[in-house]
Amino acid sequence: MPRSRLGPGTPGQTRPEPGYIEATYYIETHIDVQQAAQAIADEQSTGIGQLGARGRTRGLQPWTARVVLLEDLGSASDNTVVPYALDKPLYASAKSPGRARAAQIRIAYPIANISTSIVDLWNTVGGEVHRQGYLTTARLIDVHFPNGYLDGFAGPRYGLAGIRKRFGVGTRPIFCRSSHPAVGHTPEATARLSAEVLRGGFDVVKDDELMTSNSRSPFQRRVRRVVDLAARITDETGEKKSYVANVIADLSETFRRAEFAADAGVDALLVSPAIQGITIASEVASRTDLPVMCHPTWLDALTRHPKFGVSPSVVLTLQRLCGADIVPMPGDFATAQSDREADRHCLGAAIGPLGMIKPSLPFIAGGKKAGDLALYLRTIGSPDFMIIAMFAVDGHPLGIAAGAREFRAAWEAIVRNDGAGGRI
């Protein structure tokens, strides 16, 4: 496969040159792949293409993105999305398309365009890339930061170690149930179900993402009931029991609910970056001093297609930069059909080296079972994660408390059998 270097640097470099952030993409296009790559760089920086731009780019070089790596991957097998042609010279060869070609490209964006704004960063590396009609596929694979750039970000206030301390769980996975039914129950009914799972050995109960505020379950009444319940079960069992309250709402209402929840004594807050804005975790944390948990609502629309959108690891990296203490792994993470390389990248985004920024606690959810706990441990390599389980707990033939006890028993069996405290 032909490979060409466009610009300074070393192929495969892990760090961009000072002053630049680099983003790696997979694209497919019916136009020349080098022309497509340059067009993306132009579109996402100065916006002035090479065609007909004579005299208009003077003085703009420090602000202009550059293609620094291009790997032509040959013919593409299909079109992920249908191309379209605008009345622009760039699109001329897309009007009568032949077979598309695939390429992996890397573009260097001047930090001068971005500073340390997460919103500007997200807008620059993504923005209108997927809107370009000459592309039949575009996926943002990775973002690379130069040395020192990440010093401008605070990251999670608590992080993995701080969450363990706050939730009172030392060296095992943290077990959590998402409250269901999501709608239709009163706060008192929600508290009764939460009591069962906490008495059975779970550490945390959290509001479902759809559990906001309605006439059946007003937010303030529900928060008071579940906070009081968690405190009582803590006293009964001698184990810390915690509650994560959902504050996904319009922004002004989010901040009102977050401040009420903090005053009421909740242990953490649930937000949705894809709905509320990418910086919602830091905004809520700054107003409450509470840990923040990100929910993946709407994120699969961006991440699930393997050739379009953005890789989950990029989203996780940005959530961590934005101060998320607890972050969601993809739905197929640590399952029999998951891509182990993708799992590794997602885990690295959550807990791997990222400047001086604390690691976030990853959580896994979606059909998680006590019998698969060893698989989750092997995938992650340690017990530093949260499991959110509902169906496996609620569906236990002996009831919710027994379903919760099964997870604790599975962990105790692993510790007895391997003698390594779960570190595999």
Buried (B, 14 or more C-beta within 10 A) or exposed (E): EEEEEBEEBEEEBEBBBEEBBBBBBBBBBBBBBBBBBBBBBBBBBBEBBEEEEEEEBEEEEEEBBBBBBBBBBEEBEEBBBEBEBEEBEBBEBBEEBEEBBBBBBBBBBBBEBBEEEBEBBBBBBBBEBBEBBBBBBBBBBBBBBBEEBBEEBBBBBBBBEBBBEBBBBEEBBBBBBBBBEBEEBBBEBBBBBBBBBBBBBBBBBBBBBEBBBEEEBEBEEBBBBBBBBBEBBBEEEEBBBBBBBBBBBEEEBBBBBBBBBBEBEBBBBBBBBBBBBBBBBBBBBEBBEBBBBBBBBEBBEBBEBEBBBBBBBBBBBBBBBBBBBBBBBBBBBBBEEBEEEBBBBBBBBBBBEBBEBBBBBBBBBBEBBBEBBBBBBEBBBBBBBBBBBBBBBBEBEEBBBBBBBBBBBBBEEBBEEEEEEBEB
